[in-house]
């Protein structure tokens, strides 16, 4: 959870040392802590005037205005920082996508961590109720997917397809098999856990079908965590543009995780705008296949969420754990309607929509 924004003394913060280690002479007038967690810290370095960003360290986005009078310094696990740096420095500029200027990576005092420094894209976040924003974001994602198909063969980032999520199924089933979880549960709670376990079993037994479906679909780069917090609307030479941040969950594979965001109303991207890009590049796959791929993304998210949330029981957070499992039980009912092992011709119909019970 993001902590309240606070201002810290300049000389006492490592973000300043990181900025100075890149050879920058201009000093910030303040450092604002935007997020402060055990494994992640995000700071905004504010300047009296726009800092000079020299190429190639600060490649500027195609068509996007300069970052203004601020720089973002982010501390996280080194593997995540190096991956994010690859997206900002290498992949997004090569794809001519709107991208935030990349400034550099600096070692942390702890060798397991590092700092990423990028330009600040501001605070104008994507608004799902704004039709222009929905079309803008869908167009960005469509271009990103179709232009990154070739680059997705790169080994610079990990696979985000079925192989990444398969271990979570076994781990979840192992935890659910431990009947000690049930010792505190009433009849309704046990029923919920039984239904969660049954859907894990169903996914596991149909995993081969899911893999075959994914293998046949286009493979691209993926962001993996498309949400308003990570989508910023910035001014460019040609009008509003989208700048997407926080690539720690990014990778390569079928774009299922990103497509899941078209299914509900939390992000609400304009599906028709996205389909225009998809059809032009992959006309052999129609609207039904694209929607089904979004549901595969929901399966991936469901698996990871259940596996992670089961830890609540091991740590004594029983009430929170069972509350989450009830949500996941309803979520599984919606996913089942469009899973790859089911034949559902309604997916190709214009009026298809997720279940109101879960999504609203």
C-alpha positions as CSV (number, residue, x, y, z in Angstrom):
1,X,0.0,0.0,0.0
2,X,1.3,3.5,-0.8
3,X,2.2,5.5,2.2
4,X,1.3,9.2,2.5
5,X,3.5,11.4,0.4
6,X,6.3,13.0,2.5
7,X,9.3,15.3,1.9
8,X,12.7,14.2,3.2
9,X,15.9,16.0,3.8
10,X,18.0,16.1,0.6
11,X,21.4,15.2,2.0
12,X,20.0,12.2,3.9
13,X,18.4,10.3,1.0
14,X,20.1,7.8,-1.2
15,X,18.0,8.9,-4.2
16,X,20.1,12.1,-4.3
17,X,23.3,10.2,-4.3
18,X,22.0,8.0,-7.2
19,X,21.1,11.2,-9.2
20,X,24.6,12.7,-8.5
21,X,26.4,9.4,-9.4
22,X,25.0,9.8,-13.0
23,X,27.1,12.9,-13.4
24,X,24.3,15.4,-13.1
25,X,25.2,18.9,-11.7
26,X,21.7,20.3,-11.2
27,X,20.6,19.6,-7.6
28,X,16.9,19.0,-6.7
29,X,15.1,21.4,-4.5
30,X,13.2,18.6,-2.8
31,X,12.7,14.8,-2.7
32,X,9.1,13.6,-2.2
33,X,8.6,10.0,-1.2
34,X,5.7,8.7,-3.2
35,X,5.8,5.1,-2.1
36,X,7.8,3.4,0.7
37,X,7.7,-0.3,1.2
38,X,10.1,-3.0,2.4
39,X,11.0,-4.0,-1.2
40,X,10.1,-0.9,-3.1
41,X,10.6,2.8,-2.7
42,X,9.6,5.5,-5.3
43,X,10.8,9.1,-4.9
44,X,10.2,12.2,-7.0
45,X,13.2,14.6,-7.3
46,X,11.9,18.1,-8.0
47,X,14.1,20.7,-9.6
48,X,13.8,24.5,-10.0
49,X,14.2,24.1,-13.8
50,X,14.2,21.2,-16.2
51,X,17.2,18.9,-15.7
52,X,19.4,18.3,-18.8
53,X,19.0,14.8,-20.0
54,X,21.8,13.7,-22.3
55,X,21.5,10.9,-24.9
56,X,21.9,8.0,-24.9
57,X,21.2,7.8,-21.2
58,X,18.1,9.9,-21.6
59,X,16.5,8.9,-24.9
60,X,13.4,11.0,-25.3
61,X,10.1,9.5,-26.2
62,X,8.9,9.8,-29.8
63,X,6.5,12.7,-29.9
64,X,6.2,13.1,-26.1
65,X,7.0,16.3,-24.4
66,X,10.0,16.7,-22.0
67,X,9.4,15.4,-18.5
68,X,9.3,18.8,-16.8
69,X,11.1,19.7,-13.6
70,X,11.1,16.3,-11.9
71,X,12.8,12.8,-12.1
72,X,11.6,9.6,-10.6
73,X,14.0,7.4,-8.6
74,X,12.7,3.9,-7.9
75,X,14.4,1.3,-5.6
76,X,13.4,-2.4,-6.0
77,X,14.9,-5.8,-6.3
78,X,17.8,-5.8,-8.8
79,X,16.1,-8.3,-11.2
80,X,13.0,-6.1,-11.4
81,X,15.0,-2.9,-11.9
82,X,17.1,-4.5,-14.7
83,X,13.9,-5.7,-16.4
84,X,12.2,-2.3,-16.2
85,X,15.4,-0.7,-17.5
86,X,15.3,-3.0,-20.5
87,X,11.8,-1.9,-21.4
88,X,12.5,1.9,-20.9
89,X,16.0,1.8,-22.5
90,X,15.7,-0.8,-25.2
91,X,12.4,-2.2,-26.2
92,X,10.0,0.8,-26.1
93,X,12.2,3.2,-28.0
94,X,12.9,0.5,-30.6
95,X,9.2,0.1,-31.0
96,X,8.7,3.9,-31.4
97,X,6.2,3.8,-28.5
98,X,5.6,6.7,-26.2
99,X,8.2,6.2,-23.5
100,X,9.4,8.0,-20.5
101,X,13.1,9.1,-20.7
102,X,15.5,6.5,-19.3
103,X,18.3,8.0,-17.2
104,X,20.1,5.1,-15.7
105,X,20.5,2.3,-13.2
106,X,22.5,2.8,-10.0
107,X,23.6,0.2,-7.4
108,X,22.0,0.2,-4.0
109,X,23.9,-0.2,-0.7
110,X,22.2,-3.6,-0.6
111,X,23.5,-5.7,-3.6
112,X,20.1,-7.4,-4.0
113,X,18.6,-4.0,-4.8
114,X,19.2,-1.3,-7.4
115,X,17.8,2.1,-8.3
116,X,16.1,3.1,-11.6
117,X,16.0,6.7,-12.7
118,X,13.5,7.9,-15.3
119,X,11.8,11.1,-16.3
120,X,8.6,12.1,-14.5
121,X,5.5,11.7,-16.6
122,X,3.4,13.6,-14.1
123,X,0.1,12.7,-12.3
124,X,-2.5,12.8,-15.0
125,X,-3.7,9.2,-14.7
126,X,-5.9,7.3,-17.1
127,X,-9.6,7.7,-16.3
128,X,-11.8,4.7,-17.3
129,X,-14.9,6.9,-17.6
130,X,-13.3,9.1,-20.2
131,X,-14.0,7.7,-23.7
132,X,-11.0,9.5,-25.2
133,X,-8.8,7.9,-22.6
134,X,-10.2,4.4,-23.3
135,X,-9.5,4.7,-27.0
136,X,-6.1,6.2,-26.4
137,X,-5.1,3.3,-24.1
138,X,-6.5,0.6,-26.4
139,X,-4.6,2.1,-29.3
140,X,-1.4,2.2,-27.3
141,X,-1.8,-1.5,-26.3
142,X,-2.7,-2.5,-29.8
143,X,0.4,-0.9,-31.2
144,X,2.5,-2.4,-28.5
145,X,1.4,-5.9,-29.1
146,X,1.5,-6.0,-32.9
147,X,4.9,-4.2,-33.1
148,X,6.5,-6.3,-30.4
149,X,5.8,-9.7,-31.8
150,X,9.3,-10.0,-33.3
151,X,11.0,-8.6,-30.2
152,X,9.1,-11.1,-28.0
153,X,11.6,-13.8,-29.1
154,X,14.2,-12.0,-27.0
155,X,15.5,-13.7,-23.9
156,X,15.9,-10.4,-22.0
157,X,12.7,-10.9,-20.1
158,X,11.0,-14.1,-18.8
159,X,8.1,-16.0,-20.2
160,X,4.7,-14.8,-19.0
161,X,2.8,-17.6,-20.5
162,X,1.4,-20.9,-19.1
163,X,4.8,-22.2,-18.0
164,X,5.1,-19.3,-15.6
165,X,1.8,-20.0,-13.8
166,X,1.8,-23.8,-13.8
167,X,3.8,-24.2,-10.6
168,X,1.2,-22.0,-8.8
169,X,-1.4,-24.6,-9.4
170,X,0.6,-27.4,-7.8
171,X,1.4,-25.2,-4.8
172,X,-2.2,-24.1,-4.4
173,X,-3.4,-27.7,-4.5
174,X,-0.8,-28.7,-2.0
175,X,-1.9,-26.0,0.4
176,X,-5.6,-26.8,-0.1
177,X,-4.9,-30.5,0.4
178,X,-3.7,-29.7,3.9
179,X,-6.9,-30.2,5.8
180,X,-5.6,-28.4,8.8
181,X,-6.8,-25.2,7.0
182,X,-10.3,-26.5,7.7
183,X,-10.0,-26.9,11.4
184,X,-11.4,-23.4,12.1
185,X,-13.9,-23.4,9.2
186,X,-17.7,-23.6,9.4
187,X,-19.7,-25.5,6.8
188,X,-20.0,-22.6,4.4
189,X,-16.3,-21.8,4.6
190,X,-15.4,-25.4,3.9
191,X,-17.8,-25.4,0.9
192,X,-16.0,-22.3,-0.5
193,X,-12.5,-23.9,-0.1
194,X,-13.8,-27.1,-1.7
195,X,-15.0,-25.1,-4.7
196,X,-11.7,-23.3,-5.0
197,X,-9.9,-26.7,-4.9
198,X,-12.3,-28.2,-7.5
199,X,-11.6,-25.3,-9.9
200,X,-7.8,-25.7,-9.3
201,X,-8.3,-29.4,-10.2
202,X,-10.2,-28.4,-13.3
203,X,-7.6,-26.0,-14.5
204,X,-4.9,-28.6,-13.8
205,X,-6.6,-31.4,-15.7
206,X,-7.3,-29.1,-18.7
207,X,-3.8,-27.5,-18.7
208,X,-2.9,-29.2,-22.0
209,X,-5.8,-27.6,-23.7
210,X,-4.9,-24.2,-22.3
211,X,-1.3,-24.6,-23.5
212,X,-2.4,-25.7,-27.0
213,X,-4.6,-22.6,-27.3
214,X,-1.8,-20.3,-26.2
215,X,0.8,-21.9,-28.5
216,X,-1.4,-21.2,-31.5
217,X,-2.0,-17.5,-30.6
218,X,0.4,-14.6,-31.4
219,X,3.2,-14.0,-28.9
220,X,4.2,-10.5,-28.0
221,X,5.7,-8.5,-25.2
222,X,3.4,-7.9,-22.3
223,X,3.1,-5.3,-19.6
224,X,1.4,-7.7,-17.1
225,X,-0.1,-5.1,-14.8
226,X,-2.2,-2.7,-16.9
227,X,-4.2,-0.5,-14.5
228,X,-4.9,3.3,-14.1
229,X,-2.1,3.7,-11.6
230,X,0.4,2.6,-14.3
231,X,-1.2,4.6,-17.2
232,X,-0.4,8.3,-17.5
233,X,-1.8,10.7,-20.1
234,X,0.9,13.2,-21.2
235,X,1.1,16.0,-23.7
236,X,2.9,15.4,-27.0
237,X,3.5,17.1,-30.3
238,X,0.4,15.5,-31.7
239,X,-1.9,15.7,-28.7
240,X,-2.5,13.5,-25.7
241,X,-0.3,10.3,-25.5
242,X,-0.1,7.4,-23.1
243,X,3.0,6.7,-21.0
244,X,2.9,3.4,-19.3
245,X,5.0,2.8,-16.2
246,X,5.9,0.1,-13.7
247,X,7.1,-2.8,-15.9
248,X,8.1,-5.1,-13.0
249,X,5.5,-7.7,-14.2
250,X,6.5,-7.4,-17.9
251,X,7.6,-10.3,-20.0
252,X,7.0,-12.1,-23.2
253,X,4.4,-14.6,-24.4
254,X,0.7,-14.5,-25.3
255,X,-0.7,-11.1,-24.4
256,X,-3.3,-12.8,-22.2
257,X,-2.6,-10.7,-19.0
258,X,-3.0,-7.4,-20.9
259,X,-6.1,-8.5,-22.8
260,X,-7.8,-9.4,-19.5
261,X,-8.2,-5.7,-18.9
262,X,-10.9,-5.5,-21.7
263,X,-13.2,-7.9,-19.9
264,X,-14.4,-5.8,-17.0
265,X,-15.0,-2.2,-16.0
266,X,-12.0,-1.6,-13.8
267,X,-9.9,-0.3,-16.8
268,X,-12.5,-0.5,-19.6
269,X,-10.2,-0.1,-22.6
270,X,-12.0,0.4,-25.9
271,X,-12.2,-3.1,-27.4
272,X,-13.0,-2.1,-31.0
273,X,-10.0,0.2,-31.1
274,X,-7.8,-2.6,-30.0
275,X,-9.4,-5.1,-32.5
276,X,-8.5,-2.8,-35.4
277,X,-4.8,-3.4,-34.7
278,X,-5.3,-7.1,-34.1
279,X,-7.3,-7.7,-37.3
280,X,-4.9,-5.9,-39.5
281,X,-2.0,-8.0,-38.3
282,X,-3.6,-11.3,-37.4
283,X,-6.9,-11.5,-39.4
284,X,-7.1,-15.3,-38.9
285,X,-8.0,-14.8,-35.2
286,X,-11.4,-13.2,-34.7
287,X,-13.1,-11.5,-31.8
288,X,-14.0,-14.7,-30.0
289,X,-10.4,-15.8,-29.9
290,X,-9.3,-12.4,-28.6
291,X,-11.9,-12.5,-25.8
292,X,-11.0,-16.1,-24.9
293,X,-7.3,-15.1,-24.7
294,X,-8.4,-12.4,-22.2
295,X,-10.1,-15.1,-20.1
296,X,-6.8,-17.1,-20.2
297,X,-5.3,-14.0,-18.7
298,X,-7.9,-14.1,-16.0
299,X,-7.0,-17.7,-15.3
300,X,-3.4,-16.7,-14.9
301,X,-4.4,-13.9,-12.5
302,X,-6.8,-16.2,-10.6
303,X,-4.1,-18.9,-10.1
304,X,-1.6,-16.4,-8.8
305,X,-4.1,-14.7,-6.6
306,X,-5.3,-17.9,-5.0
307,X,-1.8,-19.1,-4.4
308,X,-0.7,-15.9,-2.8
309,X,-3.9,-15.4,-0.7
310,X,-3.7,-18.9,0.8
311,X,-0.7,-17.6,2.7
312,X,-3.2,-15.7,4.8
313,X,-4.3,-18.9,6.4
314,X,-0.8,-19.9,7.3
315,X,-0.3,-16.6,9.0
316,X,-3.5,-16.7,11.0
317,X,-5.4,-14.1,8.9
318,X,-8.4,-16.4,8.6
319,X,-11.2,-13.8,8.1
320,X,-9.3,-12.0,5.4
321,X,-8.4,-15.3,3.7
322,X,-11.9,-16.7,3.5
323,X,-13.3,-13.3,2.4
324,X,-10.9,-13.4,-0.6
325,X,-11.7,-17.0,-1.4
326,X,-15.4,-16.1,-1.7
327,X,-14.5,-13.5,-4.3
328,X,-12.3,-16.0,-6.1
329,X,-15.1,-18.5,-6.1
330,X,-17.4,-16.0,-7.9
331,X,-14.5,-15.1,-10.2
332,X,-14.0,-18.7,-11.2
333,X,-17.7,-19.0,-12.2
334,X,-17.1,-16.2,-14.7
335,X,-13.8,-17.6,-16.0
336,X,-15.4,-21.0,-16.6
337,X,-17.8,-19.6,-19.2
338,X,-15.0,-18.8,-21.6
339,X,-12.1,-21.2,-20.6
340,X,-10.2,-22.8,-23.5
341,X,-11.5,-26.2,-22.8
342,X,-15.1,-25.1,-23.4
343,X,-16.9,-24.4,-26.7
344,X,-18.8,-21.2,-26.3
345,X,-19.8,-19.6,-29.6
346,X,-21.3,-16.6,-27.7
347,X,-17.8,-15.2,-27.3
348,X,-17.9,-14.1,-30.9
349,X,-21.2,-12.2,-30.5
350,X,-21.0,-8.3,-30.1
351,X,-23.0,-8.3,-26.9
352,X,-20.8,-10.7,-24.9
353,X,-20.0,-9.3,-21.5
354,X,-18.6,-10.7,-18.2
355,X,-21.0,-11.7,-15.4
356,X,-22.3,-8.6,-13.5
357,X,-22.1,-10.5,-10.2
358,X,-18.3,-10.5,-10.2
359,X,-17.3,-7.6,-12.4
360,X,-19.6,-4.9,-11.0
